[in-house]
């Protein structure tokens, strides 16, 4: 009887501990969201002591030129939004196919000796700090681009795409490989029994059966690409204006804009950097909702 009572007490304490940790996570997200939106929306309301800035000009402006005099300052982020979108899309186009095919190779094709080499290499790639990717891009990728670019500098959209594509590989490969390994062997054996080749089985059976997990890996990879800052800052060029019209053009993503200027900004300049964070926050939420919906539909099918 006493043992049962002790067990009930322990289970009660454990449940409360789990609840406490869950509450901490929810409260943290709510606090961050409230703070960012509170600071980021202030510049657009008349209650601001330093004056207001037009929300339309902020979202559609093509130039970012801070100035102590608000009448002469320009805080447009549309070209940053375009740069962030193009860089993310480019990283997906380059990195996702490479990541999925690498995962297929590790899970289904690679000999054990080769697998023992590739898997630790992928894990090591995941553990490298992002600034090291940026230094690698600045020291290797940017000079190579300068040799073929029609522009005088190699810091460009292309450099950002290559760096981000490399950075999302570990996430896509690891999660995709786990999803592929989770496919029941009976599916594969049934495909072989019907006369399909190994490659046909991989593309017609294995990948479709694992598509929910693969899409989850892609979603996480996209999240890393959108939110990356330090590596991108070193290779993007960060111009004060201009929508990129080619891979050779420099870009200024939303994340790097915040990181570059938050250390010395003050007043409405600082608040508009928080506003940039709000736009990035909303953008990521919308993208995650869309991708999660796609992933859920893939799982249903």
C-alpha positions, 0 to 999 in steps of 0.5 A: 500500500505504501509502495503504491502511494509512493508511486502515485506521488512520484507520478504526480511530481513527474506530471507537474515537472513535464507541465512546468517545462511545457509552460516554460517553452510556451511562455518563452515563445509568447514573450519573444513574440510579444517583445518583437511585435511590441518594439517592431510596431511602434514606429508606425503609430503616432504615439511614438515620441520620435515620429512615425514612419510609413508602413507602406514605404517600409515594406515597399521601399527599395533603399535602406539609408538610416539618418538621424533626421527622419525626414531624410532617412530611408528605411525600405526593406522590399529589396531585402525581402526579395533577396531573402526569398531568392537566396532561400529558393536557390538554396532549396533548388541546389541543396535539397536534390543533393541532400535527398540523393545523398541520403538515398545513397547512404541508406540503400546503395553505399557499401558498409565501408563507404557508409562508415566514412560518409555518415561521420562526415555528414555529422561533422558538417552539421557541427561546424559553426555557421561563421566557419561556413561564412569564412569558407565562403569568403575565402574560397567561394567568393574568389572563385566567383570573382574569376567568372563574374562580370562584376568586380566583386564575388560577394553575390546572390550566387555565393549566398546560394552556394553557402546556404545549400551546403549548410542545409545538407546535413539536416536534409541528409540526416532526416531523409536517411532516417525516413528512408530507413523506416520504409518497411522492407516488405515494400522493397522486397515486393517491388523486387518480386514484381521485377523492378530494378534497384533504381526503379525501386528507389524512385518508385517505392522507397522515396514515395513511401518516405516522402513525409519524413523527407519533406520534414527534413526539407522544412527544417533545412528551409528554416535554417536557410531563412534564419542564417545570419553570420555566414550569409553576412560575409558573402552577401555584399549587403548593398544599401539598395537594389533588387538582385536581377542576376546571380552576380548581384549582391544582396542584403537579406533581412537577417544580416540587416538586423545583425549589422546595425543593431549594435549601434542603432538607437531610436526609430532606427533601432525600432525599425530593425525590430520591425524587420524582425517582425517581417521575418517572423511573419514570413517564417510563420507563413512558410512553416504553416504552408510547408507543414500543411504540405507535409501533413498531406503527404503523410496522409497519402 
